[in-house]
Structures are given as structure tokens and as C-alpha cells.
Amino acid sequence: MFKKILIANRGEIACRVATTARRLGVQTVAVYSDADAQAAHVRACDEAVHIGGAAARDSYLQWQRILDAAKATGAQAIHPGYGFLSENEDFARACAAAGLVFIGPPAEAIAAMGSKSAAKSLMERAGVPLVPGYHGRDNDPALLQREADRIGYPVLIKASAGGGGRGMRRVDRAEDFAAALASCQREAQASFGDDHVLVERYVTRPRHIEIQVFADGHGQCVYLFERDCSVQRRHQKVLEEAPAPGMSAARRAEMGAAAVAAAQAVGYVGAGTVEFIAEPTADGDLRFFFMEMNTRLQVEHPVTEAITGHDLVEWQLRVAGGERLPATQDALRIRGHAIEARLCAENPDAGFLPATGSLDVLRWPAHVAFMRNASGSGDEPAAALRVDAGVREGDAISPHYDSMVAKLLVWGEDRAQALARLDAALAQTRIVGLQTNVAFLRRVVASRSFAEADLDTALIERERAVLFDQQGMPLEWAAAGVIAQSLQAEVALEGTDPWSRRDGWRLHGGARRRFDLKQGEVHHIVTLERHHDGRLQLALGGSSWPLVVQALGESRHDITLGSERRTLHVHAVGETVAVFGAQGSVELQDFDPIAHAGDGADGGGRLTAPMPGKVVALLARAGDRVERGQPLAVMEAMKMEHTIAAPRDGVVAELLYAVGDQVGEGAELLRLED
């Protein structure tokens, strides 16, 4: 076993690797950028080395600085995590040249599987089923257009060196192909430094099922069963589970054998994932096609750990150190069901637009930091709940890196129990300071399709009516939470001095107090009436309810509204008041109607950046006449492209930025005239 390793990554995966290393007595070295000087992964390691600026290209992708840091600190090996340099064959070779162990597969295996088109050619020769498509090296746009026309629409354009949904577009019509291709290639070049793409038939009702494989340097290779990652948005995974619902034992064995064969074909060593697209057959089984191999540890590896009882990072360290695999194929088995939810800083109702900001409140449900049975035999029950996070309360989510905040993992004896535990865990997760997908995830988990395991990659779109633009909590209950928190704050401020009371108490008769609250763009007036005998009455929108509140802690309140009683958690940060309950959550703004009397005035023809990022394309010129919905500019932030469209018909009066410019949130990009 190594004495010291360097972790060439950040965030939750760096913390995750450090946790296993600490348990095994291995010292760790973190690397960090300007933006991550106070990050959780820096404090999780024994040492830390600064490697450059905030942007990944100035720090986490500067592999020579990482090698220098490893040699300077005496590290024997480098764990790349996932993303960044984890599938960079040049980096793997550079590690070996520097006398360092790369905790991953050989550079030759990365090269063989790093190109989707080359990997598909290899699998075709090995007899693994492939989706019909074009996997050649010639990327002339006219040729690709002809190939797409030949394959038949819809088709899927995919970055050959890609992953994580970047550089991927579905195209339904021939006339849309050229624009989609250009967008894919820009995103692929920005993310992977390679704009080569392939084109495939888009499989209808596809399920995304992947097999976890592991090989050592002694000729052994096993598969640790499958994960279903079908629930996706923008071709990126949202929920992952293991085992795959409805998978027959025979199909599991067949896919596992195919995955092992794929790994052995390239002399694989270490952790890898062979990904398949599967579609249902007439007899209710699944037909599968090879999609790609990820030559690294996957984001969703914890669900495999949960159902097998094995720590995959520990396996990585042992195999990289020259040891044999800790278990043989016949010793591996599945126990229970696990589901992982990716908590991201984003706004699902705005096309999953990434969000930045500070984690002013970050409260997790009660959980274990790590599954203590992870290196065991799999006989022990897994922990019911696990949180993998690389952030703490008060940290900021910046535009420089991925939008994922944390991963929430649950385990149950069966899928039904895991679903119930996941919903409860999400309900107890409280984040204030920026938009997240927590409420959206609860709706996905509760949707008919997910609850009944009717899975495919279009699930979110199919369930759109129940997933988007939903009220998280009845407004009267949110208002009751705001009032409860306000009353508690006043009591804490005033103490027991009766002459300092500001609750409207009168010697004779009652008193009335007004709360102006804003939800989105809607202004609500809530009235609290305090009767002479102390009874409270809440009024909103022509209705009123008796109100009883009792503080149970700093932010926890027992509230009775009318005949119903609930426990709510309320957090006030600046003008924002966030109310959380078992039925959902909502954010309200403390609204001053006088201070905002001028709001709503015509903003003219302004088009502003929805988040900090870089302008990567301008699709119109000054003087162009444009129509409502026409794409005008493309921005890149958090590794994804976002198109900004015209809000109405008009003429482009002026372009205020050029391609390549960095812009802040709210920056005016161009002006429209009628």
C-alpha cells in the first residue's frame, strides 16, 4: 500500500478519495486553485499545494504543476478522480515518466477507449452490438450531414472524446443538423480539446445501463453488476440506481461478460465502466448496444459500493499498488437496492440554467459520512443514507467548475424502501443562498414513471407536466412559517422587557400587522391579527385561519394553521426567507412596496447574461432583423453551452461584447429595437 498519494482533483471526489486513504493510513496531498484556497477538499487532506488560477485550464488541467507538486511532497502515486485529467493518456504517460504511479488504467487503454469512434470500431471487431451510425474519422460537415440523412432522423451527434453529456445533441430534422453540429463541436473543443464527433441513430425509449468492471495486473477481471442511469437532463445523469430494475439474471450475466471482454480487449487495469444503450424487446427483455467505456471511476460509483459492500477507491489503491483484486467473480453478489441523487446548483424551471452564489444555509439529513462496511464481504447491511459533498455551509459555488453540490445516496432492502428513504432525505435537505434542484428531485422520485420503474432517457420530458413550474408549498403555510420566524426573532431581540415589545400588543382591543412578501414576480399581502386574548389569525387572499406557533429551536417551528399541524424549518438570509417542510419548500422575499415602487418599468430591448460566463458565439449582427425565439448569442458556463434567444421581434441595434469575452451575471450583451 502507498504511504502518500496526491489527489489531482477537487470537490466531493477529492474528499471521497481522502476518506478512504485516511481509513487505510495513507497520507494525502491536495492541489487547489485560486478559487479553492479555503475549499473542503484542501482541509480534508494532510497537505495542500497551490497550482494556479481559478479556471480549470490554469490549474487542474496544468498537469506539469501537478507532477511537480507530487514530487515536491514525496507522493508515490496520483489519483485523478473523475473529469479533468482522469482520462488523459498523456498525463498517465507523464506520471510513469516521472516515476509516479497513475491510479488508473494504462495509457494505452485510455487511448483505445478515449475515442468513441475508435472504441466502437474495436467493439465491432469483437462482436459487441453497436448502434447503427457513422464512426469514421472524416468530420467534414457535408459528409456528416449525408451520413445523418442516410441513418435517418432522429440522430444523435456525440463528441468522440466526450463524456458527461457535453458535446451531445439530438437532431430531429435535416435542416437543424448543421447548427447542432457546430454547437457540439464548439462544446467538445472547449471541454476536451477535440472537436471530433460521431453520428448515431437515436434509439427511441432508450435506457442507459452501465456495467462496473475492475481488472488487476495479474490477469483477473470482474464485473460488479450494473447501474441504471436513464434519468437524465441535457444528457447528464440526475438519478442513478443499482441494480437496474427489471434486469433478468441472464441479461445481467450477458452484459457483464460483454463488459469484461471489452476491458480485456484493451489490457485494462483498474476501475472502468462499460456503458450500454438498451431498448425493450417484444418479450419484455432488453436488447443492448455498446456505447462507450469510461476509463475512470464514475460519479455514481457509490450505488455499486452500497449493493456490493466493497469500497471501490480502496480497490483502486490496492490494484495500483500491484495487489490482486480483493474478490473473485463468484464471491460478488447483490444485496438490496441503492439510489443516488445528484444535487446541483441550477434552476430546473429555466432549462436547468446553472446557478452561482453562496451556500448561506446547508443542512443535511442525519447520515453517515461513509459506509463503514465498504471494504467488507458484502454480508453486512449498508448504511441507509450517505452524503458525499465537497462543500460546507458558507462556501460559494462559482462559475469555474461543475454545478454539482453533492450526492445523496440511500440504500434499502428493496427499491420501494430505497425510494421512501430518498424522498425523506431530500425533504430534510435544506439549502439557502442559491437555486438548487432539490425540490425537482423530489418530484422526479414521486413521479409515476420513476416510482413504477418505467425508465428511459426521456423520462423527465415525458413527465414534464408534474415536474416543472410546481408550487413547492401552499402559500398560506409558507406565510405562517415567515410569521413564526419573525415572532421568534422579535422575542429573542426584545427579551422580557414589556416596554420594548413590537408585536402590536394593546391594552384594549386587538392589533393588526402587515407582511409584504414576494414569490417570484408576484406580490402578496399577508395580515396577522392578534386578538386581545393573545389568539392569532392569519389572513391571505380573502381567506383567514387561526394560527398557533411554537418555537422548537433556532429555525424549527411547530405550527397549527386552521385544523392542520405541521413542523416547518425557516431560514432568513437577508431579504430571503426559505421555508421547508415535509410537503415541500418555498422561498419568499421580504418585500418593501415603497422601495420597489419604480420596479416594472420598461427595460427597453436589453438582453442580459443569465449567469457569469464566456461569450462563445454571436449569431446576429447589428442591423439584423430577428424574430421572437431566434438564437442571438451562446454563452458557456459550468462546462455547458446556453443559448440566449430574442424575447420578441425586433432589430439588433448594438452588440456590446465580442466572442471570447468574459461577462458577469446580468451584463447586457446586446440591444434590440422595435
N, C-alpha and C positions, 0 to 999 in steps of 0.2 A: 504494500500500500504506500502511496505517496506521502511524504511528510508535509509538503506545501504545494498548493496549486494556485494559479491565477485564474480569476473568473472574468473573461473578456465580454462582459455584458452588463446590463443594468436592470433596475426594476425587480419585479417579482421573481423572474427566473434566476437572477443573481442571488437573491435572498434564499430561494429554494435550494440551489446548489450548496450554498453556505451552510444551510441547516443540516443536510446530510453529512457534509465534510466535518462539521463540528461534532456530530454524533460519532463519527469514526475516528476522531482525534487528528484530523488533517487540518493544518493551518491554511488560511485563505488570504488572498490578496485581491482587493477590489481595484478597478480603474474607474475614473469618473471624469466627466466633462465640466465645463464652467457651470452649466445649469444644474449639475448633480452634486455640487460640493457638500451639501447637507442631506443628501438622499439616504433613504433607509438602507440601501444595499451597501453603502460606504460604511455605515456603522455596524452592519451585520458581519463584516469581515475583520480579520485581525490587523490587516494593513491596507492602505489605500494609496494609489498613485494617480496624480492628475495627468491627463493625456491630451487636453486641448479644449477647443471652443464648444459651444452648445450644440451646434449642428452635428449630426452623426458623421458626416464626411470629414469634419475637423477633429474628431475624437474617436468614437467607437469603430470607425472604419479605417483608422490610421494604424494598420497592423504593425508597422515597424516600431511605433511608440509602444505598442502593447508588448512586443517581443523584448524591447529594451527594459520595460518595467518588470517583466518576468525574470530576466537575467539579473537585474539590479537587486531584486528582493530575494533571490535564491529559490524561486519557484521551479519545480521539476516538470510541471505539466500545465496546460492551458485548457480550461473548459469553456467552449464558446457559447454555451446556452443555445438559444434559437434566434433566428434573424441575424442581422449584422454579418459577422464573418463565419457563421456556423457551417455554411455550405460553400465556402470559398476555397477552391483547390490550391490556389497559390499560397494562401495563408497556411493551409495544412502542410504544404511542402516547406514553407519558410520556418515553421515550427521545428520540423525534423532537421533542417539545415542548421538551426540554432541550438540543436541538442535538447529540444524540449518535446515532450510527448503531447500530441494533439489528441484530446479526449473526444474522439470521433472516428469516423471511418477513414481508410486510406485515401490519399488524394486521388488515386486512380478510380476508386469507387464513386467519389464525389463527381469527378469529371464524367464518368459513364452515365450517371443518373442526373447530373446537373442540368443537362439539356433535355427538355421534354421530348423534342423530336428524336434525338439520338437514343434516348431511353426507349421510346416506342418502337424504334427500329430493332433494338436489341430484344425487346419482348416479343416482337413479331417473329423473329428468328427462333425464339424459344417456345413458340406456340401458345403464348398467352393471348387471350382475346383482346382485340383493340376496337375502340370506337372508330367507325369509318371517318376518314379525314385526310388532310394533307399535312405531312410531317417533314417535308423536304427543306433544304437549306435556302433555296431561292426564294427571297422575300420581295420580289418585285410586286408592287401593288396591283398591277394589271393581272399578273399571274394568280395572285391570291384571290382577286375578285372572280376570275374564271373558275378557280377551284371551288370557291364557295357556291357559285351558281351550279356547278356540277354536283356537289354534295347535296344541295337542296336546303332551303331555309326551314326552320331557324338553324343557324350555325353558331358556334362558339369560337371566338378569337381568344387565344391564350398566349401569354408571354412564355417563350420557351424556357427561359431561365427563372421563371417567376414562382410565386407562391403567395399565400395569404390573400388571394383574390385580386392582387394588383396586376394590372395589365391584362384584364379579362373583360370581355364584353359579349353579351348575347346580341345577335343581329337577326331580325325577323324579316327584313326586306332588302332586296339587292341594292336599292337606292340609298340605303343607310350604311352600306358596308364601308365605303371609303372614309367617312368621318369617324366611324367606330375604330377602324384600323389605325388611323392617325392618332387617336386618343390612346389606344392600347400601347402603341409604340412609344409615345411620349412618356407614359406612366412607367413602362418597362425600363426605358433608358434611365429615368430618374431613380427608380428603385433598385435596379440590378446592374446598371451599366451595360445592358444588352437589349436591343430593341427587336430581336428576332422573335417571330410569333409562329404558331401553328393554327390550323383551322380544322374544326371537327364538327360532325353532326351533333346538334343539340338533342340530347336524349330527353324525351318527354317523361315526366314523373320520375326523374332520376333520384336515387338515394346515394348519398356519399358514405361509403363504408370503407374503413381503412384497417389494415392489419399491422399490429405492432410486432416487429421482428427484432431479434437480438442474435448476434454472432460473436464468437470469440476467435482468438488467433490460433486455436487448436483444431479447427475444422468443425466445430459444433455450431449449429444454428437452430433456433426455436422460434415459434410464434406465440405471443401472449394474447391470443384471441383478437377480437375485433372491437372497433368503436364505430358507432353511428353518428356522423357529423352532418346530417342532412339539413338541420335547421340553420339557415344562413341568410345574411343580408349583404347585398353588394358583393356576393361571392366570398364572404368571410363568415366564419363559423360563429354561432351565437350560443347554442346549446350542444353539448356532446354527451353521449351516454354509452355505457358498456354493461352487458353485451348488447348487440343490435337486436331490437325487438323483431320477433318473427323469423329469426335466423335458424334454419334447421341444422342439426348436428352434422349432417352430411355436407351441406353447403359450407359450413364453417371449416370443416376439415379440408375441403377442396380449395377454398380461398386461402387458408393457412398454408397449404402445401405450395400453391402458386406463389405466394409471397416469399416463402423460404427459397424456392427455386430462383426467384428474381434476385434475391440477396446473394445467393451462392454464385450466380452467373457473373457477378462483378467482383467476387472475392471480398465480400462485405465483412466488416468487423465493427462491432458496437451497436448502438441503438438506431433503428431506422423504421420508417413507416411506409408501407406499400399501399397506395390509395387506389380504390376502385370506384367506378360508377356502376350502380346496379339498377336494374329495372325489373318490375314484376313480370312473371310469366303466367301463362294461362292456368297452370296447375297450382298457382299460389306461391311458388318458389321464386328465386331471384336469378336472373341472368347477369353476369358481371363482366366488366371490361376494365382492363388496366388503364389507369390514368397517369400516375406518376409515382416516383419514390422520393420521399423526403429523407435526406441523408443526415438526420439530426434527431434530437429529442423534440417531440411535438408539444405545443402549448397544452393539449388535452391529455398528456400522459398520466395525470393523477387518477383518471377514471380507471385506467388499467391497473394502477397500483392498488386501487380500492378493491377491485374484484379478484385480484390475484394474491394480494398480501405481500408483494415484493416491491422494494424501493429501486426504481429504475436508474436513479442517479448513482446509487451505490453499485449497481451492476456496471454502469459506465466506468466508474473509477476502478473497479476490480479488473474488468476486461482490458482497459487501457494500461493497467499495471502488469499485464501478462497472465492473469489468472484465467482459469476456466469458468464457464458460465455457472452461476450458483445453482441452477436447476436444469434437469433434463425435460424433454417434451412430455413424457408420460407422468412427470411429477406435477405438472402445471394443471390447474383446474380453476373453474369459475365459481365464485361464491357471491350470491346476492346481485344487486344492481346499483350502479352509480351514475350520477348525472352531474355535469359541470356547467355552470353558467358563467359567461364572461361579462363582467361588469365594466362598462365602458363610459367614458365621458363623451356623450353625444346626445343629440335631440332626435329621437325616432320619428317624431311628427314632422320634422323638417328634412326628411330624406336621410336621416342618420348623420346629420351635419356634426362634425366633431366639436367639442366644447372645451374651452380652456378656463382656468380660474383656480381659486384656492379651495382646498378641502377644509372649509371652516368647521364643519362637523363631520366626523367619520366614526360611526359606531357600528360594530359588527355584532351579530348574534353570538351567544356563548358558543365557543368552538375550541377544538384542539388546534395547536399550532402545526402539528404534524402527526401523521398516522404512525404510532409507535410500533405497530406490528409490521411495518413496511418491509423489513428485511427478514421476516419470519417465513413460516412454511405456508401461510395462507389459511391455516386452521382457525386462527383467532378471528373474531368478528372485527370488521373495520370500524374506525371511528364514524359516528353518524354525520359529523359535519366538520369540514376543513376549509380554511380560508388561506389562499396563497396571495399575498399582497406585497408590494414593494413601496407602499406609501403609508404615511401616518397622518393623523389629524394636523392640519396646518400646512401640509405640503401643497405645492402648486402643480397642476397639470399644464404643461407647456405645449406649444405647437411643434416642438422639435422632434417628438417621438410618437410612438403608437398611442392610441387613445384608451387602451385598456387600463383600468384602475386596479382590478383584482380578479381572482377566480374564486367562485363559491362552489364547493363540492359537497354533495350529500351521498350517503350510502344507505341502502335499505335491504331487507331480506328479499324484497321483490320490487318491481317497478312501481307498484301502487304506493308502497311505503316511501320509496325514494321521492316520488312526486309530492307527497304530502310534506315531507321534510324540507324539500326545496322551496315550496311555497311559504312555509313557516319561516325559513331562514331569510328569504327575500323580504318578507314582511317586517322582520326585525332589523333589517339593514337600513341605516339612516345616514344619508349623505346630503350636506347642505353646502352651497357655495358655487356649484356649477351643475349643469344639467347632466343627468345620467340616464341609463336605460333600465334602471331597477324596476320601475313600475311596468314598463313594457315587458320585461322578462316575466313578471308575474302573470300578465295577460297571456303571454305565449304558453306558459305552463298550464294555465287554466283552459286554454282553447280546446275545442272538441278534437281537432286533428292531432294535437300533441298528446292530449290525455288518452286518446284511443290508439296512439302509435300509428296514425295514418300519415307516414312521414315521406317527404320528398323535399328537394331543394326549393320548391315554390310554396312551401307551407305558409310562410309569412305573407306572401302576396295573396294566397288563397283565403287566408283568414283576416284580410285587411279590415273588414267591417268591424271586427271586435278587437283589433289590436291598436288602431291608431285613433288619435283625437278623442280619447275617452276621458271622462271626468273621473279623477282618482278617488275622490271622496265627496259626499254631499256637502254643498257649500255651508249649510247650517251647522254641520259638525265641525268643519274647518273654522268657522267663525267662533264656535264655542271653545275650540282649542286656543284660538288667539286671545279670547277674553280671559280664559283660565290662566294663561301665561302672564297676561298683563296684570291681573289681580295679584298673582303671586309675587311678581316683581315689585309692585307697589307696597305690598306688605313687608317685603324684605328691605325696601328702601326706607320706609317710614317707621319701622319698629312698632313700639306700643304707645307712642305719643299720640293721644287723641286729637290734639290741635294741629297735627301735620297731615291728617287724613285727606286724601284726594279722591275718595271713592264716591263723592256726591251725597254723603250722609246728611240728612236734615233732621232738625229737632221735631218738626211736624211734617207729615206727608212724605212722598217718595221723591226720587231723583232719576233723571234720565241722562244717559251718556251715549254719545255717538262715536262709532268706529267707521272710518272710511278705509275700505280695503279694495285692492285692485287684483283681479285674477286675469292674467294676460292683458288684454286691452279693455276689459270690462270693469267699470267702477261699481262697487256695491256699498250700500249704506246699511250698517248693522246697528241696531239700537239695543242697549242694555238698560232695562228699567229695574231699579232697586226700590222695593216697597219698604214702607216704614218698619215692618216687622222683619226685614232682612231678606225676604224672598227675592229671587232674581228672575227676570223674564227676558228672553232673547227674542228680538223681532227682526225679520228679514223678508223683504219682498211681499209684504202683505200678510205674512203668517207669523205666529209667535209661539214660543214654547217655554214652559217653566224650566229653569236651569239651576242645577246644583253642581258645584265644583269642589273638589278636594285635592290638594297637592299631595302627591305621593313621593316626591323627590324633586331634584333640581329642574327636571324637564318632563316629569311624568305626572299625569293628572287622571283622577277618577272623575268622570263627567256623566251626569244624568241629564238628558235633554228630552223633555216630554216623558214618555214611559220607557225610553231606552237608556241603557247604561253601557258606557264603553271606557276603555283605558286608552288615552292618547299621549303621545310624546310630542312636545312642542319645542322648537328651537328658533330663537330670534337672533338674526345676524344682520345688523344694520337695519335697513327698511324691510328686509325679507323675513317672513315668519313661515316656517315649514312645519306642517302638522302631519304626523304619522300615526296610523292605526292599522289594525288587522284587516280592515276593509279597503285600505289604500292610503295614498298620501296626496298632499297638495301643497303648493307654495303660493302665498299671498304677499302682496306688497302693502305696507303701511302707507296709505295714500293721502297726500295733502292737496285737496282740491284747489286751494288758493294758489299754492306754489306752482301747480301744474295748469293754471288757467289758460296758458297760451299753447298748451300741447294740442296737437291735431292740426296745426296749420299746414298748409300745402307745402310739402318739401320739394316741389318742383320735379325735375326729371333726374334726380340723383339715383345712382346705382352704387351701393356700398359693399365692401368686403364683409362677408358674414363671420369671418374669423381671421386671425393672423395667418399669413402665408405668402406664397410667391406667385406672381402672375406668370403662367406658362404659355398662355395663348390669348390673343385678341382676335376675335372673329368678325369684327366690323371696323370700318374706318370712319373718320369724321366726314359727315355729309351723307352717309348711307341711310337709306330709309329702311326701317326694321319693323317687324310685326310682333305683337304680343306673344311671348313664349319662345322667341328666336334666341338661340345661344349667342351671347355677346363676348363673354370672356371665360377663361378657365383658370382656376386657382388650384394650387397644390398645398395641402396642409395635412400633417399627420399621415404622410405617405399615401394619400389618396387625392384624386382629382375631383374638383367640384365645379360644375358649370353654372354660370350666372346668366340668367335669361332676362329678356326685356319684359318689364311688368305691364307694358302697354304698347300700342303702336306709336311710332314717332320717328324722329331723325336724330342720328348721333351728332351732337353739337361739338363734343370735345372729348379726346382721350387724355386722361390725366396721368396714366402710368404706361410704362413700356414692358414688353416681355422680359422676364428676369428680375423685375423689381420686387423687393420685399415690401409688403404693406401690412399695416396694423388693422385690427378689427374695427370696422366702421369707416375705414378710409374710402373716400369717394373715388371710384375707378373711372367713371365716365359720366357724361351728362346727356340727357335726352331732351329734345324739344318737340313740341306738338307739330 
